[in-house]
Amino acid sequence: MSSTRTRRTRAALAGGLGLALALSACSGGGDEGGGDGGGDAAADVDCAAYEEYGDLSGKTVSVYASIVEPEAKQQTDSYIPFEECTGATIEYEGSREFEAQLPVRLRAGNPPDIAYIPQPGFLKSIVADFPDSVVPAPEGVVANANEYYTEGWVNYGTVDGTLYATPLGANVKSFVWYSPSAFESAGYEIPTTWDDLISLSEQIVEDGGIPWCAGIGSGEATGWPATDFLEDVVLRTAGPEVYDQWVNHEIPFDDPQIVEALGTAGEILKNPEFVNGGLGDVTSIASTEWVDAGLPILDGTCWMHRAANFYQANWGEGVTVAEDGDVFAFYLPGESEDDKPLLGGGEFVTAFADRPEVAAFHAYLSSPEWANAKAEVTGQGWISANSGLDPELLQSPIDQLSFDLLTDESYTFRFDGSDQMPGAVGTGAFWTELTAWIANDKADDQVLADIEAAWPAS
């Protein structure tokens, strides 16, 4: 994600704070703490899994990231098993100016030992601009990556054939939120193909309802939910290979296949019969804040809302997110039941020092031990694509479903496209032009041509 969108997503997830670790099986001096509102939970840690890292007493590893409080507390709590079992100290610094400041620090010769880079595009630029600063993943990290992550996730941390970064957290964006009880009462079935989804939308209209609600308002980042919507549609109408070509500018932004995809997205987002339930007309999508856009599902004024797993933080207290609860989400279907593209995002661990303690901590962050420790202190609102994560530690049903999709090889994962594009496009023209597409009814081909014109020449 971009730094703007990372902060937005982090804020959305802040409601899902969990329990902290209190360790007793390691060196005996473990901290006890908790996220805001969390309690204490005794959790014995078997240090046998950490013996491969050796004795790191007196060693310090610095970590720099965009993750700030209150989530920074969850991060540091998840390091406690490593610190207790190895004797190392992890010094964590979160910054809201991470993307701007990391290159400054690298140019000044003051890199962190490890940084959490929030998108593959930024990783590529760091490797290109600072090739002598970035450290290729050591053997233990490569082994973990190949064992616990799908090939797609490994590829996103790879530049020119070298693995530099491994996934940290993850999210799934290919979801449609709905009310299970409302669907049951109306006799609606969860669609399993794109055509079924459109047929369901038409049936809801025929029954007197408005099927969709949407909002793309997000302050300076207004427009990003529309880019996610288009990316999901490109994966479904053009396919993953064309999606990759588009994201990497191997085909122009306004390629006919992308024009077709935007038209398909418009069949929902710009259809006055389909939107904007409980909120207004088509143009209201541009002014509705994304955090509020799905809420009309609760009072029955809309039926469906496309949003990522992290939207669960916006439903409010007293709303049960579950398959038999007040709200839940189903997978945004592909063209056929066998066509299973999956859009998502996440962060990547990258090292800038090759000391043994840094390699050890990087290996820990790519291991099931860290993923499980992080899940245990988070409670809900966080997932990993690490297949070694114990799903029983995920307390939210939507987190469990997201993990299942991320680790299911039958789904074809692709990272958020705008996060891989140059900033002038991914967090610039792409956002503003799709906002104009909705707010001003700007023509599909002109919208895409203007984004294409914003792509840097080199």
Protein Blocks (a to p, Z undefined) as FASTA:
>chain_A
ZZklmmmmmmmmmmmcccddddfklnopaccdddehiacddddddfklmmmnopaehiac
ddddfbdcfklmmmmmmmmmmmmmnopacdddddfklmmmmmmmmmnopacfbdcdfbfk
lmmmmmmmmmmlpccddfklmmmmmmmpcfklmmmmpgehiafbdcfbdcdfbbcdddfk
lmmmnopacdfbfklmmmmmmmmmmnopafbdcdfbehjlgojlmmmmmmmmmmmmnojk
lmmmmmnopacfklfklmmmmmmmmmmmmmmklpcghiacfklmmmpcfklmmmmmmnop
afbdcddfklmmmnoghiacdfklmbdcdddddfblklccddddddddddfbfbfklmmm
mmmmmpmklmmmmmmmnopopacfbfkbcfklpmbfklmmmmmmmmmmkbccdddfklmp
cfklmmmmmmmmmmmmmmnopafklmmmmmmmmpcfZZ
